[in-house]
Amino acid sequence: MYSGVHGKFYEATVFENLKADEVEEFDKNFPHMEKLRFPGQWGYVEE
């Protein structure tokens, strides 16, 4: 699928303990958009 793509991904520790209520408050600073979750993304839950 990603032929030729290689490297390492380092997740910043700042994203490990985000508080949902603080994230929601921050999101209010931007125009409304439907929240989507995709496989491999943080918070993805298969329905």
N, C-alpha and C positions, 0 to 999 in steps of 0.2 A: 504493500500500500504506500509506504513512504520510502521507496527505493532511494538509496544514496543519502538519506538523512541519518545523521548519527551525532552523538554527543551525550552530555549529561544534563539532567535537570536538577537544580537545587532549589528546594522549596524554602522560602524565607520563613524563619521561625515566627515572624510577626503574624502570619496567617494561621498559626496552629490553634490559637485560643480566641478567635473572634467571638464577640458576644452578639447574638442574633438581634437583640433590640438596638444595639449601637449601629449595626450594619443597616437596619431598616431606617433609622434616623438619618444616616448618611445618605442613603438612596433617595430620600425625599428632596435632596438638592438637585435632582436631575429629572427630566421629563419622564412621565410614566412609560414603562415598557413591560411587556409580559416577561416574567422570569422563566427562563428555560434552563433545564439541566440535561446535559448530554453524558453518555458513557465516558468514564475516565475523568469527569469533572468533579470537583469537590461538591459534596452534598447530593450527588446523583443517587436516586433510588429507583430501581427498576420496578415498574408497575405491573 
